[in-house]
Amino acid sequence: MMKEAMAIAVCASLAKCAFSEAWYVPGWMRTQTPEGGAWSSFTNVFSSSECAFWQWDGDELWQKAVRNADAAGRRLARDVRSLPAGRRDSLVLVGHSLGGRVIAHALADLGATGDRIAAAALLAPAIPANDPDVAKMGAGSKSPVILVVNPQDITLKYVYAAAGGESGQPLGANGTPAPVANVREFSVPSDITDTTAIHDAWGSNDTIKRIANHHASFYFAELGRILDGKPSKNVQMVVPQGNVNIESKVVDAGVWWDVLDYSRGWKLERNILTGHCRILNPSKRRIAWGSEARMRESFAKVKRQLQQQP
């Protein structure tokens, strides 16, 4: 009930905002011109606003695109500051994937000087959850920054990690390690690919949709519900990851594992030989594993989510 009440409060505060302008910051390899499916999803959600496509130089190889996204955040902050105060007060920034990374940096930059926009939404942001700007980004927005995540986003959970060069796991799959001031996190439901229509050529193929579940339209579907005051209730548990994990059922034997913490069938266990830890769900599936410090932090987030459930 607490989580539902919080969501309603966030939606109510956003409903009071008149978004006369909405800027979309696209993700990797979609940064020069509006891409059909994502752009249509964006304009549908913000149909009563003047919509703009904010370009940045992200049509590059991954490592260079990441560096460009970090630099683009500062440029976005400058563009926002150049607006008259009245326009800033009614502006919402929305970014997907690396576009969410751009906005996170911009919000932290704005907040550092006391500048704020009306609202912002980060959809599956491809930025390390431990990036210092993640903890600061709430200061750049009057309304709570909406963070929409999917712990089963295949691109973020596996491809992002394989690309390397980052300091931590992606925010768009892991969420924030701990609550962040003026940031509200929403997880998408497990059936998001089944209930969201994709108008691209592959959109009618359910298998491809499940594999390509990083597509912006899935996240816009949930954002639309959030702004309508009806966020999904059957959302997935967000368990911050340590090492790359393939979920599997395990033998939950007490011989090799000590139980460090327990809540509603969820367990945090430590291997008595190696010292590494794992998190098991009530179905005895390994949801995450890694160092004890990382898994204790992850399990603390699991417990917070469980406490918010009825």
URLINVEN-V472851 format. One record per backbone hydrogen bond with DSSP energy under -1.0 kcal/mol. NH is the residue of the N-H (numbers start at 1). CO is the residue of the C=O. If there is no record, write none. Layout:
[[NH CO] [NH CO]]
This chain:
[[3 308] [5 1] [6 2] [7 3] [8 4] [9 5] [10 6] [11 7] [12 8] [13 9] [14 10] [15 11] [16 12] [17 14] [20 18] [21 90] [22 50] [23 92] [24 52] [25 94] [29 58] [30 27] [39 35] [40 36] [41 37] [42 38] [43 39] [44 40] [45 41] [46 42] [49 46] [50 20] [52 22] [54 24] [56 31] [58 56] [60 58] [65 61] [66 62] [67 63] [68 64] [69 65] [70 66] [71 67] [72 68] [73 69] [75 71] [76 72] [77 73] [78 74] [79 75] [80 76] [81 77] [82 78] [83 80] [88 84] [89 85] [90 87] [91 88] [92 21] [93 119] [94 23] [95 121] [96 25] [97 123] [99 96] [101 97] [102 98] [103 99] [104 100] [105 101] [106 102] [107 103] [108 104] [109 105] [110 106] [111 107] [112 108] [113 110] [114 111] [115 110] [117 140] [118 88] [118 91] [119 91] [121 93] [122 146] [123 95] [124 148] [126 97] [127 125] [129 169] [131 128] [134 131] [137 133] [139 136] [140 137] [141 138] [142 117] [143 118] [145 182] [146 120] [147 184] [148 122] [149 186] [150 172] [153 150] [157 153] [158 154] [159 154] [160 155] [162 158] [163 159] [171 127] [172 125] [173 170] [174 170] [175 171] [183 180] [184 145] [186 147] [188 149] [192 189] [195 191] [203 200] [205 202] [209 205] [210 206] [211 207] [212 208] [215 212] [218 215] [220 216] [221 217] [222 218] [223 219] [224 220] [225 221] [226 222] [227 223] [228 224] [229 226] [230 225] [235 233] [236 188] [243 289] [250 284] [253 251] [258 270] [260 268] [261 268] [263 266] [266 263] [267 280] [268 261] [269 278] [270 258] [271 276] [272 256] [275 271] [277 290] [278 269] [279 288] [280 267] [281 285] [284 281] [286 248] [287 279] [288 279] [290 277] [295 291] [296 292] [297 293] [298 294] [299 295] [300 296] [301 297] [302 298] [303 299] [304 300] [305 301] [306 302] [307 303]]
